[in-house]
Amino acid sequence: MNPAPLSAPLKTPSAPEPLAVAVAMSGGVDSSVAAALLVEQGHRVVGVHMKLSPPAEHAPRPASCCSLDDALDARLVCAKLGIPFVVLDFQQRFQAAVVDPFCKSYGQGKTPNPCVLCNQHIKSRALLAEVRRLGCTHLATGHYAAVRQGPANRWQLIKPADQARDQTYFLFGTPAEELPFLLFPLAGLEKPEARRLAANLGFGTWDKPDSQEICFVPDDYRAFVESRGGGTPPGDLVDTTGRVLGRHQGLHRYTVGQRKGLGLSSPQPLYVVRLDAATNRVVVGEESELWVESFQVEGVNWVSIEAPQAPLEVLVRVRSTHEGQTGRVIPQPNGTARVVLRQPVRGVTPGQAAVFYQENVLLGGGWILPEAP
């Protein structure tokens, strides 16, 4: 059954003939509309839903993206579109590539970003390999992002039309060689338009809330980390001179910039400024000590350009909601780099991603490292 005609054109790289496309169907509104747009364009479409977490530890929740209810919603959308629906068991891969590193990071004094890991290792590399076994040449997702061919026919990852919904930050780890095979049908849409299209097509996902939580954590991430041995024991809570002020309850229960829940009394507000995994200490200081002008990153991935050999002027985003700060990326050996900002930025957090842009092009990014005391 073909969907009703859509008012919005497909915003993907042009193709001389219909493609065989697998759409990663999360059960949300965005992936639903992505599938509908591709069907409307005449592509041969297969809906693919990834089973990521066992039901026993992942009860259905409205803000989740991989519950049993989401699988049903994805199946119903595919039935309405008249396209095949396939469920892939990615539980072991997801555990090894996302959940285990997530838990381990907290014991290293980091605050991890599992969504970036999932997009890098599961929703691009592993899923693209799997859908090729199904006979598909391309993989589409409901991300608000876009790809294009830039200079010297190099494929680039760029920001979407709706920059308020820009999700390129979460895609910085995408292998460059995979960009020609990735489609982002929502590149030219704004979120309200996507919901309207879903409603017009009779999709039950049209008013589904956006995912906000960590999809594999049932409730409290701290208890989740502790249950998997990723936390640390209690230790000293100190100021930046090393003076002991109290005790902390485990590094995994704190993050850089945190003010509440420290259990301290001070004439000036105190914030977590560093998590020292080597000594199992939480270091606190005044708000002014949260501002950072330079930091180190590792695991740098250059997705839209060749790895630079000299310092590069860029806009740096240090979290998904950060508008960005201008600065330089100084390449170093073994996939590391030094980032030097023109103006200090508050709350640069080890374990999060620093992502580099020039205008609308995402050049690459890396993982923020803890600084030496």
Sequence and secondary structure as in RCSB ss.txt:
>XXXX:A:sequence
MNPAPLSAPLKTPSAPEPLAVAVAMSGGVDSSVAAALLVEQGHRVVGVHMKLSPPAEHAPRPASCCSLDDALDAR
LVCAKLGIPFVVLDFQQRFQAAVVDPFCKSYGQGKTPNPCVLCNQHIKSRALLAEVRRLGCTHLATGHYAAVRQG
PANRWQLIKPADQARDQTYFLFGTPAEELPFLLFPLAGLEKPEARRLAANLGFGTWDKPDSQEICFVPDDYRAFV
ESRGGGTPPGDLVDTTGRVLGRHQGLHRYTVGQRKGLGLSSPQPLYVVRLDAATNRVVVGEESELWVESFQVEGV
NWVSIEAPQAPLEVLVRVRSTHEGQTGRVIPQPNGTARVVLRQPVRGVTPGQAAVFYQENVLLGGGWILPEAP
>XXXX:A:secstr
      SS   S   SS  EEEEE  SSHHHHHHHHHHHHTT EEEEEEEE S GGG    TT SSSHHHHHHHH
HHHHHHT  EEEEE HHHHIIIIIHHHHHHHHTT    HHHHHHHIIIIIIHHHHHHHTT SEEE   S EEEE 
GGG EEEE  S GGG  GGGGTTS GGGGGGEE TTTT  HHHHHHHHHHTT TTTT     S TT SS HHHHH
HHTT S   EEEEETT  EEEEES GGG  TT  TT     SS  EEEEEETTTTEEEEE GGGGEEEEEEEEEE
EESSS   SS EEEEEESSTT   EEEEEEEETTTEEEEEEEEEEE   TTSEEEEEETTEEEEEEEE     
